[in-house]
Amino acid sequence: MPTVTINVDDDLKAQMEDHSEINWSEVARNAFEEKIDDLEMMNRLTSDSELTDEDVDELAELIDSNVAERLAGK
């Protein structure tokens, strides 16, 4: 099995060492798998899309601003 090395800052490393009962390799592996699953789903959803990158950016900005307005109203 290939090895992946991850750099973390000293504070995070100290916090991880405080929880030696956690298998941090498994935590990282699960996070990688979840991210890959998300990316594959996005690829499936957008594979036939006719939207340009500019269209996607515009929609993302619109969604972000609408979410921000809703959160500010609470």
PQR file of N, CA, C, O and H, with PARSE charges and radii, in Angstrom:
ATOM      1  N   MET A   1       0.850  -1.168   0.000 -0.4000 1.5000
ATOM      2  CA  MET A   1       0.000   0.000   0.000 -0.0000 2.0000
ATOM      3  C   MET A   1       0.902   1.239   0.000  0.5500 1.7000
ATOM      4  O   MET A   1       1.855   1.302   0.775 -0.5500 1.4000
ATOM      5  N   PRO A   2       0.612   2.229  -0.863 -0.5600 1.5000
ATOM      6  CA  PRO A   2       1.410   3.453  -0.894  0.2800 2.0000
ATOM      7  C   PRO A   2       1.290   4.236   0.416  0.5500 1.7000
ATOM      8  O   PRO A   2       0.319   4.093   1.159 -0.5500 1.4000
ATOM      9  N   THR A   3       2.290   5.054   0.674 -0.4000 1.5000
ATOM     10  CA  THR A   3       2.316   5.885   1.868 -0.0000 2.0000
ATOM     11  C   THR A   3       2.133   7.344   1.476  0.5500 1.7000
ATOM     12  O   THR A   3       2.716   7.808   0.496 -0.5500 1.4000
ATOM     13  H   THR A   3       3.079   5.170   0.070  0.4000 1.0000
ATOM     14  N   VAL A   4       1.319   8.065   2.247 -0.4000 1.5000
ATOM     15  CA  VAL A   4       1.119   9.500   2.056 -0.0000 2.0000
ATOM     16  C   VAL A   4       1.583  10.191   3.330  0.5500 1.7000
ATOM     17  O   VAL A   4       1.212   9.789   4.433 -0.5500 1.4000
ATOM     18  H   VAL A   4       0.845   7.688   3.042  0.4000 1.0000
ATOM     19  N   THR A   5       2.387  11.219   3.175 -0.4000 1.5000
ATOM     20  CA  THR A   5       2.875  11.982   4.321 -0.0000 2.0000
ATOM     21  C   THR A   5       2.158  13.320   4.358  0.5500 1.7000
ATOM     22  O   THR A   5       2.045  13.999   3.337 -0.5500 1.4000
ATOM     23  H   THR A   5       2.689  11.545   2.279  0.4000 1.0000
ATOM     24  N   ILE A   6       1.672  13.698   5.536 -0.4000 1.5000
ATOM     25  CA  ILE A   6       0.927  14.947   5.708 -0.0000 2.0000
ATOM     26  C   ILE A   6       1.668  15.820   6.707  0.5500 1.7000
ATOM     27  O   ILE A   6       2.068  15.353   7.774 -0.5500 1.4000
ATOM     28  H   ILE A   6       1.764  13.146   6.364  0.4000 1.0000
ATOM     29  N   ASN A   7       1.848  17.077   6.361 -0.4000 1.5000
ATOM     30  CA  ASN A   7       2.454  18.040   7.281 -0.0000 2.0000
ATOM     31  C   ASN A   7       1.357  18.739   8.075  0.5500 1.7000
ATOM     32  O   ASN A   7       0.370  19.201   7.503 -0.5500 1.4000
ATOM     33  H   ASN A   7       1.522  17.456   5.495  0.4000 1.0000
ATOM     34  N   VAL A   8       1.529  18.814   9.378 -0.4000 1.5000
ATOM     35  CA  VAL A   8       0.612  19.552  10.249 -0.0000 2.0000
ATOM     36  C   VAL A   8       1.454  20.456  11.143  0.5500 1.7000
ATOM     37  O   VAL A   8       2.632  20.191  11.378 -0.5500 1.4000
ATOM     38  H   VAL A   8       2.331  18.439   9.843  0.4000 1.0000
ATOM     39  N   ASP A   9       0.835  21.527  11.638 -0.4000 1.5000
ATOM     40  CA  ASP A   9       1.600  22.413  12.517 -0.0000 2.0000
ATOM     41  C   ASP A   9       1.777  21.774  13.893  0.5500 1.7000
ATOM     42  O   ASP A   9       1.124  20.784  14.224 -0.5500 1.4000
ATOM     43  H   ASP A   9      -0.123  21.743  11.447  0.4000 1.0000
ATOM     44  N   ASP A  10       2.656  22.351  14.673 -0.4000 1.5000
ATOM     45  CA  ASP A  10       3.007  21.778  15.978 -0.0000 2.0000
ATOM     46  C   ASP A  10       1.814  21.690  16.924  0.5500 1.7000
ATOM     47  O   ASP A  10       1.675  20.717  17.666 -0.5500 1.4000
ATOM     48  H   ASP A  10       3.185  23.156  14.405  0.4000 1.0000
ATOM     49  N   ASP A  11       0.950  22.711  16.899 -0.4000 1.5000
ATOM     50  CA  ASP A  11      -0.217  22.698  17.788 -0.0000 2.0000
ATOM     51  C   ASP A  11      -1.161  21.546  17.458  0.5500 1.7000
ATOM     52  O   ASP A  11      -1.647  20.854  18.352 -0.5500 1.4000
ATOM     53  H   ASP A  11       1.062  23.501  16.296  0.4000 1.0000
ATOM     54  N   LEU A  12      -1.414  21.349  16.165 -0.4000 1.5000
ATOM     55  CA  LEU A  12      -2.294  20.252  15.765 -0.0000 2.0000
ATOM     56  C   LEU A  12      -1.674  18.911  16.131  0.5500 1.7000
ATOM     57  O   LEU A  12      -2.365  18.017  16.619 -0.5500 1.4000
ATOM     58  H   LEU A  12      -1.020  21.912  15.438  0.4000 1.0000
ATOM     59  N   LYS A  13      -0.393  18.771  15.900 -0.4000 1.5000
ATOM     60  CA  LYS A  13       0.301  17.518  16.246 -0.0000 2.0000
ATOM     61  C   LYS A  13       0.192  17.237  17.742  0.5500 1.7000
ATOM     62  O   LYS A  13      -0.025  16.093  18.141 -0.5500 1.4000
ATOM     63  H   LYS A  13       0.169  19.497  15.503  0.4000 1.0000
ATOM     64  N   ALA A  14       0.338  18.264  18.568 -0.4000 1.5000
ATOM     65  CA  ALA A  14       0.224  18.088  20.022 -0.0000 2.0000
ATOM     66  C   ALA A  14      -1.185  17.652  20.406  0.5500 1.7000
ATOM     67  O   ALA A  14      -1.361  16.790  21.267 -0.5500 1.4000
ATOM     68  H   ALA A  14       0.514  19.193  18.244  0.4000 1.0000
ATOM     69  N   GLN A  15      -2.186  18.248  19.766 -0.4000 1.5000
ATOM     70  CA  GLN A  15      -3.573  17.856  20.046 -0.0000 2.0000
ATOM     71  C   GLN A  15      -3.824  16.415  19.620  0.5500 1.7000
ATOM     72  O   GLN A  15      -4.516  15.668  20.313 -0.5500 1.4000
ATOM     73  H   GLN A  15      -2.043  18.948  19.067  0.4000 1.0000
ATOM     74  N   MET A  16      -3.264  16.032  18.490 -0.4000 1.5000
ATOM     75  CA  MET A  16      -3.418  14.654  18.029 -0.0000 2.0000
ATOM     76  C   MET A  16      -2.762  13.689  19.008  0.5500 1.7000
ATOM     77  O   MET A  16      -3.308  12.624  19.298 -0.5500 1.4000
ATOM     78  H   MET A  16      -2.702  16.638  17.928  0.4000 1.0000
ATOM     79  N   GLU A  17      -1.597  14.061  19.514 -0.4000 1.5000
ATOM     80  CA  GLU A  17      -0.896  13.199  20.470 -0.0000 2.0000
ATOM     81  C   GLU A  17      -1.658  13.071  21.782  0.5500 1.7000
ATOM     82  O   GLU A  17      -1.531  12.063  22.477 -0.5500 1.4000
ATOM     83  H   GLU A  17      -1.153  14.926  19.279  0.4000 1.0000
ATOM     84  N   ASP A  18      -2.452  14.091  22.128 -0.4000 1.5000
ATOM     85  CA  ASP A  18      -3.289  14.021  23.329 -0.0000 2.0000
ATOM     86  C   ASP A  18      -4.387  12.970  23.190  0.5500 1.7000
ATOM     87  O   ASP A  18      -4.977  12.543  24.183 -0.5500 1.4000
ATOM     88  H   ASP A  18      -2.555  14.910  21.564  0.4000 1.0000
ATOM     89  N   HIS A  19      -4.657  12.556  21.955 -0.4000 1.5000
ATOM     90  CA  HIS A  19      -5.711  11.568  21.683 -0.0000 2.0000
ATOM     91  C   HIS A  19      -5.099  10.371  20.963  0.5500 1.7000
ATOM     92  O   HIS A  19      -5.441  10.066  19.820 -0.5500 1.4000
ATOM     93  H   HIS A  19      -4.178  12.902  21.148  0.4000 1.0000
ATOM     94  N   SER A  20      -4.198   9.711  21.654 -0.4000 1.5000
ATOM     95  CA  SER A  20      -3.487   8.580  21.057 -0.0000 2.0000
ATOM     96  C   SER A  20      -4.401   7.384  20.797  0.5500 1.7000
ATOM     97  O   SER A  20      -4.019   6.449  20.092 -0.5500 1.4000
ATOM     98  H   SER A  20      -3.921   9.959  22.583  0.4000 1.0000
ATOM     99  N   GLU A  21      -5.606   7.414  21.366 -0.4000 1.5000
ATOM    100  CA  GLU A  21      -6.552   6.325  21.134 -0.0000 2.0000
ATOM    101  C   GLU A  21      -7.152   6.373  19.726  0.5500 1.7000
ATOM    102  O   GLU A  21      -7.764   5.407  19.270 -0.5500 1.4000
ATOM    103  H   GLU A  21      -5.916   8.173  21.939  0.4000 1.0000
ATOM    104  N   ILE A  22      -6.972   7.499  19.048 -0.4000 1.5000
ATOM    105  CA  ILE A  22      -7.515   7.682  17.705 -0.0000 2.0000
ATOM    106  C   ILE A  22      -6.503   7.190  16.679  0.5500 1.7000
ATOM    107  O   ILE A  22      -5.313   7.490  16.775 -0.5500 1.4000
ATOM    108  H   ILE A  22      -6.476   8.284  19.418  0.4000 1.0000
ATOM    109  N   ASN A  23      -6.981   6.437  15.702 -0.4000 1.5000
ATOM    110  CA  ASN A  23      -6.146   6.004  14.585 -0.0000 2.0000
ATOM    111  C   ASN A  23      -6.183   7.119  13.532  0.5500 1.7000
ATOM    112  O   ASN A  23      -7.067   7.147  12.676 -0.5500 1.4000
ATOM    113  H   ASN A  23      -7.948   6.193  15.624  0.4000 1.0000
ATOM    114  N   TRP A  24      -5.218   8.028  13.605 -0.4000 1.5000
ATOM    115  CA  TRP A  24      -5.231   9.208  12.747 -0.0000 2.0000
ATOM    116  C   TRP A  24      -5.053   8.852  11.277  0.5500 1.7000
ATOM    117  O   TRP A  24      -5.537   9.577  10.408 -0.5500 1.4000
ATOM    118  H   TRP A  24      -4.500   8.006  14.300  0.4000 1.0000
ATOM    119  N   SER A  25      -4.377   7.763  10.987 -0.4000 1.5000
ATOM    120  CA  SER A  25      -4.259   7.318   9.592 -0.0000 2.0000
ATOM    121  C   SER A  25      -5.628   6.964   9.037  0.5500 1.7000
ATOM    122  O   SER A  25      -5.945   7.279   7.890 -0.5500 1.4000
ATOM    123  H   SER A  25      -3.984   7.174  11.693  0.4000 1.0000
ATOM    124  N   GLU A  26      -6.434   6.307   9.858 -0.4000 1.5000
ATOM    125  CA  GLU A  26      -7.786   5.947   9.427 -0.0000 2.0000
ATOM    126  C   GLU A  26      -8.646   7.191   9.247  0.5500 1.7000
ATOM    127  O   GLU A  26      -9.430   7.270   8.301 -0.5500 1.4000
ATOM    128  H   GLU A  26      -6.177   6.051  10.790  0.4000 1.0000
ATOM    129  N   VAL A  27      -8.508   8.160  10.140 -0.4000 1.5000
ATOM    130  CA  VAL A  27      -9.256   9.413  10.017 -0.0000 2.0000
ATOM    131  C   VAL A  27      -8.912  10.092   8.692  0.5500 1.7000
ATOM    132  O   VAL A  27      -9.803  10.530   7.964 -0.5500 1.4000
ATOM    133  H   VAL A  27      -7.872   8.096  10.908  0.4000 1.0000
ATOM    134  N   ALA A  28      -7.624  10.176   8.385 -0.4000 1.5000
ATOM    135  CA  ALA A  28      -7.192  10.800   7.135 -0.0000 2.0000
ATOM    136  C   ALA A  28      -7.680  10.003   5.930  0.5500 1.7000
ATOM    137  O   ALA A  28      -8.169  10.581   4.959 -0.5500 1.4000
ATOM    138  H   ALA A  28      -6.901   9.820   8.977  0.4000 1.0000
ATOM    139  N   ARG A  29      -7.549   8.681   5.990 -0.4000 1.5000
ATOM    140  CA  ARG A  29      -7.987   7.821   4.886 -0.0000 2.0000
ATOM    141  C   ARG A  29      -9.481   8.009   4.625  0.5500 1.7000
ATOM    142  O   ARG A  29      -9.901   8.106   3.472 -0.5500 1.4000
ATOM    143  H   ARG A  29      -7.152   8.213   6.779  0.4000 1.0000
ATOM    144  N   ASN A  30     -10.286   8.061   5.689 -0.4000 1.5000
ATOM    145  CA  ASN A  30     -11.729   8.269   5.539 -0.0000 2.0000
ATOM    146  C   ASN A  30     -12.033   9.636   4.936  0.5500 1.7000
ATOM    147  O   ASN A  30     -12.928   9.762   4.100 -0.5500 1.4000
ATOM    148  H   ASN A  30      -9.945   7.982   6.626  0.4000 1.0000
ATOM    149  N   ALA A  31     -11.292  10.658   5.357 -0.4000 1.5000
ATOM    150  CA  ALA A  31     -11.494  12.001   4.802 -0.0000 2.0000
ATOM    151  C   ALA A  31     -11.149  12.023   3.315  0.5500 1.7000
ATOM    152  O   ALA A  31     -11.857  12.636   2.517 -0.5500 1.4000
ATOM    153  H   ALA A  31     -10.565  10.556   6.036  0.4000 1.0000
ATOM    154  N   PHE A  32     -10.058  11.350   2.947 -0.4000 1.5000
ATOM    155  CA  PHE A  32      -9.678  11.278   1.535 -0.0000 2.0000
ATOM    156  C   PHE A  32     -10.761  10.577   0.720  0.5500 1.7000
ATOM    157  O   PHE A  32     -11.143  11.049  -0.351 -0.5500 1.4000
ATOM    158  H   PHE A  32      -9.482  10.851   3.596  0.4000 1.0000
ATOM    159  N   GLU A  33     -11.251   9.454   1.227 -0.4000 1.5000
ATOM    160  CA  GLU A  33     -12.283   8.694   0.514 -0.0000 2.0000
ATOM    161  C   GLU A  33     -13.558   9.513   0.364  0.5500 1.7000
ATOM    162  O   GLU A  33     -14.182   9.495  -0.698 -0.5500 1.4000
ATOM    163  H   GLU A  33     -10.941   9.070   2.096  0.4000 1.0000
ATOM    164  N   GLU A  34     -13.951  10.227   1.410 -0.4000 1.5000
ATOM    165  CA  GLU A  34     -15.161  11.046   1.349 -0.0000 2.0000
ATOM    166  C   GLU A  34     -15.004  12.158   0.316  0.5500 1.7000
ATOM    167  O   GLU A  34     -15.929  12.431  -0.448 -0.5500 1.4000
ATOM    168  H   GLU A  34     -13.445  10.241   2.272  0.4000 1.0000
ATOM    169  N   LYS A  35     -13.852  12.791   0.291 -0.4000 1.5000
ATOM    170  CA  LYS A  35     -13.611  13.858  -0.682 -0.0000 2.0000
ATOM    171  C   LYS A  35     -13.623  13.309  -2.101  0.5500 1.7000
ATOM    172  O   LYS A  35     -14.198  13.930  -2.995 -0.5500 1.4000
ATOM    173  H   LYS A  35     -13.100  12.570   0.912  0.4000 1.0000
ATOM    174  N   ILE A  36     -13.001  12.162  -2.324 -0.4000 1.5000
ATOM    175  CA  ILE A  36     -13.006  11.536  -3.648 -0.0000 2.0000
ATOM    176  C   ILE A  36     -14.432  11.192  -4.064  0.5500 1.7000
ATOM    177  O   ILE A  36     -14.810  11.422  -5.213 -0.5500 1.4000
ATOM    178  H   ILE A  36     -12.533  11.658  -1.597  0.4000 1.0000
ATOM    179  N   ASP A  37     -15.230  10.646  -3.146 -0.4000 1.5000
ATOM    180  CA  ASP A  37     -16.633  10.341  -3.443 -0.0000 2.0000
ATOM    181  C   ASP A  37     -17.381  11.603  -3.858  0.5500 1.7000
ATOM    182  O   ASP A  37     -18.146  11.583  -4.823 -0.5500 1.4000
ATOM    183  H   ASP A  37     -14.924  10.460  -2.213  0.4000 1.0000
ATOM    184  N   ASP A  38     -17.163  12.704  -3.132 -0.4000 1.5000
ATOM    185  CA  ASP A  38     -17.810  13.973  -3.470 -0.0000 2.0000
ATOM    186  C   ASP A  38     -17.400  14.443  -4.859  0.5500 1.7000
ATOM    187  O   ASP A  38     -18.243  14.879  -5.643 -0.5500 1.4000
ATOM    188  H   ASP A  38     -16.542  12.720  -2.349  0.4000 1.0000
ATOM    189  N   LEU A  39     -16.111  14.357  -5.164 -0.4000 1.5000
ATOM    190  CA  LEU A  39     -15.624  14.792  -6.472 -0.0000 2.0000
ATOM    191  C   LEU A  39     -16.185  13.929  -7.596  0.5500 1.7000
ATOM    192  O   LEU A  39     -16.543  14.444  -8.656 -0.5500 1.4000
ATOM    193  H   LEU A  39     -15.426  14.002  -4.527  0.4000 1.0000
ATOM    194  N   GLU A  40     -16.263  12.621  -7.370 -0.4000 1.5000
ATOM    195  CA  GLU A  40     -16.818  11.730  -8.388 -0.0000 2.0000
ATOM    196  C   GLU A  40     -18.294  12.028  -8.624  0.5500 1.7000
ATOM    197  O   GLU A  40     -18.763  11.998  -9.762 -0.5500 1.4000
ATOM    198  H   GLU A  40     -15.972  12.203  -6.509  0.4000 1.0000
ATOM    199  N   MET A  41     -19.031  12.317  -7.544 -0.4000 1.5000
ATOM    200  CA  MET A  41     -20.441  12.665  -7.706 -0.0000 2.0000
ATOM    201  C   MET A  41     -20.567  13.968  -8.491  0.5500 1.7000
ATOM    202  O   MET A  41     -21.419  14.080  -9.372 -0.5500 1.4000
ATOM    203  H   MET A  41     -18.650  12.341  -6.619  0.4000 1.0000
ATOM    204  N   MET A  42     -19.732  14.948  -8.179 -0.4000 1.5000
ATOM    205  CA  MET A  42     -19.779  16.208  -8.900 -0.0000 2.0000
ATOM    206  C   MET A  42     -19.477  15.985 -10.375  0.5500 1.7000
ATOM    207  O   MET A  42     -20.118  16.587 -11.237 -0.5500 1.4000
ATOM    208  H   MET A  42     -19.040  14.858  -7.463  0.4000 1.0000
ATOM    209  N   ASN A  43     -18.514  15.132 -10.671 -0.4000 1.5000
ATOM    210  CA  ASN A  43     -18.200  14.826 -12.069 -0.0000 2.0000
ATOM    211  C   ASN A  43     -19.386  14.182 -12.773  0.5500 1.7000
ATOM    212  O   ASN A  43     -19.682  14.512 -13.922 -0.5500 1.4000
ATOM    213  H   ASN A  43     -17.994  14.643  -9.970  0.4000 1.0000
ATOM    214  N   ARG A  44     -20.069  13.259 -12.085 -0.4000 1.5000
ATOM    215  CA  ARG A  44     -21.243  12.618 -12.692 -0.0000 2.0000
ATOM    216  C   ARG A  44     -22.351  13.637 -12.941  0.5500 1.7000
ATOM    217  O   ARG A  44     -23.005  13.607 -13.984 -0.5500 1.4000
ATOM    218  H   ARG A  44     -19.828  12.992 -11.152  0.4000 1.0000
ATOM    219  N   LEU A  45     -22.558  14.535 -11.987 -0.4000 1.5000
ATOM    220  CA  LEU A  45     -23.629  15.522 -12.109 -0.0000 2.0000
ATOM    221  C   LEU A  45     -23.340  16.563 -13.183  0.5500 1.7000
ATOM    222  O   LEU A  45     -24.265  17.098 -13.794 -0.5500 1.4000
ATOM    223  H   LEU A  45     -22.026  14.560 -11.140  0.4000 1.0000
ATOM    224  N   THR A  46     -22.075  16.849 -13.414 -0.4000 1.5000
ATOM    225  CA  THR A  46     -21.726  17.915 -14.358 -0.0000 2.0000
ATOM    226  C   THR A  46     -21.205  17.408 -15.694  0.5500 1.7000
ATOM    227  O   THR A  46     -20.863  18.214 -16.559 -0.5500 1.4000
ATOM    228  H   THR A  46     -21.323  16.414 -12.918  0.4000 1.0000
ATOM    229  N   SER A  47     -21.137  16.118 -15.882 -0.4000 1.5000
ATOM    230  CA  SER A  47     -20.526  15.583 -17.106 -0.0000 2.0000
ATOM    231  C   SER A  47     -21.267  16.007 -18.369  0.5500 1.7000
ATOM    232  O   SER A  47     -20.641  16.183 -19.414 -0.5500 1.4000
ATOM    233  H   SER A  47     -21.415  15.463 -15.180  0.4000 1.0000
ATOM    234  N   ASP A  48     -22.577  16.175 -18.296 -0.4000 1.5000
ATOM    235  CA  ASP A  48     -23.349  16.585 -19.467 -0.0000 2.0000
ATOM    236  C   ASP A  48     -23.749  18.054 -19.412  0.5500 1.7000
ATOM    237  O   ASP A  48     -24.552  18.506 -20.227 -0.5500 1.4000
ATOM    238  H   ASP A  48     -23.085  16.032 -17.447  0.4000 1.0000
ATOM    239  N   SER A  49     -23.208  18.791 -18.476 -0.4000 1.5000
ATOM    240  CA  SER A  49     -23.573  20.191 -18.283 -0.0000 2.0000
ATOM    241  C   SER A  49     -23.046  21.057 -19.413  0.5500 1.7000
ATOM    242  O   SER A  49     -21.950  20.837 -19.929 -0.5500 1.4000
ATOM    243  H   SER A  49     -22.555  18.424 -17.813  0.4000 1.0000
ATOM    244  N   GLU A  50     -23.845  22.042 -19.786 -0.4000 1.5000
ATOM    245  CA  GLU A  50     -23.419  23.004 -20.792 -0.0000 2.0000
ATOM    246  C   GLU A  50     -23.009  24.326 -20.149  0.5500 1.7000
ATOM    247  O   GLU A  50     -22.734  25.301 -20.849 -0.5500 1.4000
ATOM    248  H   GLU A  50     -24.735  22.220 -19.367  0.4000 1.0000
ATOM    249  N   LEU A  51     -22.967  24.363 -18.812 -0.4000 1.5000
ATOM    250  CA  LEU A  51     -22.562  25.580 -18.119 -0.0000 2.0000
ATOM    251  C   LEU A  51     -21.069  25.823 -18.305  0.5500 1.7000
ATOM    252  O   LEU A  51     -20.264  24.892 -18.318 -0.5500 1.4000
ATOM    253  H   LEU A  51     -23.190  23.571 -18.242  0.4000 1.0000
ATOM    254  N   THR A  52     -20.725  27.094 -18.449 -0.4000 1.5000
ATOM    255  CA  THR A  52     -19.312  27.459 -18.506 -0.0000 2.0000
ATOM    256  C   THR A  52     -18.802  27.666 -17.081  0.5500 1.7000
ATOM    257  O   THR A  52     -19.588  27.728 -16.135 -0.5500 1.4000
ATOM    258  H   THR A  52     -21.379  27.851 -18.439  0.4000 1.0000
ATOM    259  N   ASP A  53     -17.501  27.769 -16.938 -0.4000 1.5000
ATOM    260  CA  ASP A  53     -16.924  28.062 -15.625 -0.0000 2.0000
ATOM    261  C   ASP A  53     -17.444  29.393 -15.097  0.5500 1.7000
ATOM    262  O   ASP A  53     -17.672  29.542 -13.896 -0.5500 1.4000
ATOM    263  H   ASP A  53     -16.863  27.719 -17.706  0.4000 1.0000
ATOM    264  N   GLU A  54     -17.632  30.365 -15.995 -0.4000 1.5000
ATOM    265  CA  GLU A  54     -18.169  31.667 -15.585 -0.0000 2.0000
ATOM    266  C   GLU A  54     -19.591  31.517 -15.058  0.5500 1.7000
ATOM    267  O   GLU A  54     -19.952  32.153 -14.068 -0.5500 1.4000
ATOM    268  H   GLU A  54     -17.446  30.245 -16.971  0.4000 1.0000
ATOM    269  N   ASP A  55     -20.408  30.678 -15.712 -0.4000 1.5000
ATOM    270  CA  ASP A  55     -21.775  30.434 -15.245 -0.0000 2.0000
ATOM    271  C   ASP A  55     -21.763  29.836 -13.843  0.5500 1.7000
ATOM    272  O   ASP A  55     -22.539  30.243 -12.978 -0.5500 1.4000
ATOM    273  H   ASP A  55     -20.115  30.161 -16.516  0.4000 1.0000
ATOM    274  N   VAL A  56     -20.892  28.885 -13.631 -0.4000 1.5000
ATOM    275  CA  VAL A  56     -20.790  28.223 -12.330 -0.0000 2.0000
ATOM    276  C   VAL A  56     -20.357  29.223 -11.267  0.5500 1.7000
ATOM    277  O   VAL A  56     -20.912  29.240 -10.168 -0.5500 1.4000
ATOM    278  H   VAL A  56     -20.262  28.554 -14.333  0.4000 1.0000
ATOM    279  N   ASP A  57     -19.368  30.058 -11.585 -0.4000 1.5000
ATOM    280  CA  ASP A  57     -18.911  31.072 -10.629 -0.0000 2.0000
ATOM    281  C   ASP A  57     -20.031  32.048 -10.283  0.5500 1.7000
ATOM    282  O   ASP A  57     -20.196  32.423  -9.122 -0.5500 1.4000
ATOM    283  H   ASP A  57     -18.917  30.044 -12.477  0.4000 1.0000
ATOM    284  N   GLU A  58     -20.797  32.456 -11.287 -0.4000 1.5000
ATOM    285  CA  GLU A  58     -21.909  33.385 -11.063 -0.0000 2.0000
ATOM    286  C   GLU A  58     -22.971  32.755 -10.163  0.5500 1.7000
ATOM    287  O   GLU A  58     -23.477  33.404  -9.248 -0.5500 1.4000
ATOM    288  H   GLU A  58     -20.663  32.151 -12.230  0.4000 1.0000
ATOM    289  N   LEU A  59     -23.304  31.505 -10.421 -0.4000 1.5000
ATOM    290  CA  LEU A  59     -24.281  30.807  -9.578 -0.0000 2.0000
ATOM    291  C   LEU A  59     -23.765  30.641  -8.155  0.5500 1.7000
ATOM    292  O   LEU A  59     -24.522  30.801  -7.198 -0.5500 1.4000
ATOM    293  H   LEU A  59     -22.894  30.977 -11.165  0.4000 1.0000
ATOM    294  N   ALA A  60     -22.494  30.325  -8.011 -0.4000 1.5000
ATOM    295  CA  ALA A  60     -21.912  30.154  -6.680 -0.0000 2.0000
ATOM    296  C   ALA A  60     -21.967  31.460  -5.896  0.5500 1.7000
ATOM    297  O   ALA A  60     -22.278  31.453  -4.705 -0.5500 1.4000
ATOM    298  H   ALA A  60     -21.879  30.195  -8.789  0.4000 1.0000
ATOM    299  N   GLU A  61     -21.669  32.581  -6.552 -0.4000 1.5000
ATOM    300  CA  GLU A  61     -21.740  33.879  -5.878 -0.0000 2.0000
ATOM    301  C   GLU A  61     -23.169  34.196  -5.461  0.5500 1.7000
ATOM    302  O   GLU A  61     -23.396  34.710  -4.366 -0.5500 1.4000
ATOM    303  H   GLU A  61     -21.417  32.586  -7.519  0.4000 1.0000
ATOM    304  N   LEU A  62     -24.127  33.896  -6.323 -0.4000 1.5000
ATOM    305  CA  LEU A  62     -25.531  34.139  -6.012 -0.0000 2.0000
ATOM    306  C   LEU A  62     -25.975  33.300  -4.819  0.5500 1.7000
ATOM    307  O   LEU A  62     -26.653  33.799  -3.921 -0.5500 1.4000
ATOM    308  H   LEU A  62     -23.942  33.478  -7.213  0.4000 1.0000
ATOM    309  N   ILE A  63     -25.600  32.053  -4.812 -0.4000 1.5000
ATOM    310  CA  ILE A  63     -25.955  31.168  -3.698 -0.0000 2.0000
ATOM    311  C   ILE A  63     -25.303  31.657  -2.413  0.5500 1.7000
ATOM    312  O   ILE A  63     -25.955  31.718  -1.371 -0.5500 1.4000
ATOM    313  H   ILE A  63     -25.049  31.648  -5.542  0.4000 1.0000
ATOM    314  N   ASP A  64     -24.025  32.003  -2.479 -0.4000 1.5000
ATOM    315  CA  ASP A  64     -23.317  32.491  -1.293 -0.0000 2.0000
ATOM    316  C   ASP A  64     -23.978  33.734  -0.728  0.5500 1.7000
ATOM    317  O   ASP A  64     -24.147  33.848   0.486 -0.5500 1.4000
ATOM    318  H   ASP A  64     -23.495  31.953  -3.325  0.4000 1.0000
ATOM    319  N   SER A  65     -24.357  34.671  -1.596 -0.4000 1.5000
ATOM    320  CA  SER A  65     -24.965  35.908  -1.103 -0.0000 2.0000
ATOM    321  C   SER A  65     -26.342  35.643  -0.510  0.5500 1.7000
ATOM    322  O   SER A  65     -26.714  36.262   0.487 -0.5500 1.4000
ATOM    323  H   SER A  65     -24.220  34.578  -2.583  0.4000 1.0000
ATOM    324  N   ASN A  66     -27.104  34.728  -1.110 -0.4000 1.5000
ATOM    325  CA  ASN A  66     -28.424  34.391  -0.565 -0.0000 2.0000
ATOM    326  C   ASN A  66     -28.303  33.712   0.793  0.5500 1.7000
ATOM    327  O   ASN A  66     -29.083  33.999   1.701 -0.5500 1.4000
ATOM    328  H   ASN A  66     -26.801  34.225  -1.920  0.4000 1.0000
ATOM    329  N   VAL A  67     -27.344  32.827   0.934 -0.4000 1.5000
ATOM    330  CA  VAL A  67     -27.128  32.150   2.217 -0.0000 2.0000
ATOM    331  C   VAL A  67     -26.699  33.166   3.268  0.5500 1.7000
ATOM    332  O   VAL A  67     -27.172  33.123   4.403 -0.5500 1.4000
ATOM    333  H   VAL A  67     -26.711  32.594   0.196  0.4000 1.0000
ATOM    334  N   ALA A  68     -25.811  34.076   2.898 -0.4000 1.5000
ATOM    335  CA  ALA A  68     -25.346  35.101   3.838 -0.0000 2.0000
ATOM    336  C   ALA A  68     -26.503  35.982   4.290  0.5500 1.7000
ATOM    337  O   ALA A  68     -26.593  36.327   5.468 -0.5500 1.4000
ATOM    338  H   ALA A  68     -25.426  34.111   1.975  0.4000 1.0000
ATOM    339  N   GLU A  69     -27.391  36.351   3.363 -0.4000 1.5000
ATOM    340  CA  GLU A  69     -28.555  37.171   3.718 -0.0000 2.0000
ATOM    341  C   GLU A  69     -29.469  36.429   4.682  0.5500 1.7000
ATOM    342  O   GLU A  69     -29.965  37.019   5.642 -0.5500 1.4000
ATOM    343  H   GLU A  69     -27.317  36.071   2.406  0.4000 1.0000
ATOM    344  N   ARG A  70     -29.694  35.152   4.439 -0.4000 1.5000
ATOM    345  CA  ARG A  70     -30.560  34.364   5.326 -0.0000 2.0000
ATOM    346  C   ARG A  70     -29.953  34.243   6.718  0.5500 1.7000
ATOM    347  O   ARG A  70     -30.658  34.362   7.720 -0.5500 1.4000
ATOM    348  H   ARG A  70     -29.291  34.674   3.659  0.4000 1.0000
ATOM    349  N   LEU A  71     -28.652  34.006   6.776 -0.4000 1.5000
ATOM    350  CA  LEU A  71     -27.994  33.875   8.071 -0.0000 2.0000
ATOM    351  C   LEU A  71     -27.974  35.201   8.821  0.5500 1.7000
ATOM    352  O   LEU A  71     -28.091  35.219  10.046 -0.5500 1.4000
ATOM    353  H   LEU A  71     -28.080  33.910   5.961  0.4000 1.0000
ATOM    354  N   ALA A  72     -27.829  36.297   8.109 -0.4000 1.5000
ATOM    355  CA  ALA A  72     -27.809  37.619   8.744 -0.0000 2.0000
ATOM    356  C   ALA A  72     -29.185  37.975   9.293  0.5500 1.7000
ATOM    357  O   ALA A  72     -29.296  38.725  10.263 -0.5500 1.4000
ATOM    358  H   ALA A  72     -27.734  36.283   7.113  0.4000 1.0000
ATOM    359  N   GLY A  73     -30.232  37.436   8.673 -0.4000 1.5000
ATOM    360  CA  GLY A  73     -31.601  37.725   9.100 -0.0000 2.0000
ATOM    361  C   GLY A  73     -32.035  36.955  10.323  0.5500 1.7000
ATOM    362  O   GLY A  73     -33.096  37.240  10.879 -0.5500 1.4000
ATOM    363  H   GLY A  73     -30.142  36.826   7.885  0.4000 1.0000
ATOM    364  N   LYS A  74     -31.249  35.986  10.761 -0.4000 1.5000
ATOM    365  CA  LYS A  74     -31.632  35.161  11.917 -0.0000 2.0000
ATOM    366  C   LYS A  74     -31.300  35.833  13.202  0.5500 1.7000
ATOM    367  O   LYS A  74     -31.554  35.279  14.272 -0.5500 1.4000
ATOM    368  H   LYS A  74     -30.387  35.755  10.309  0.4000 1.0000
TER
END
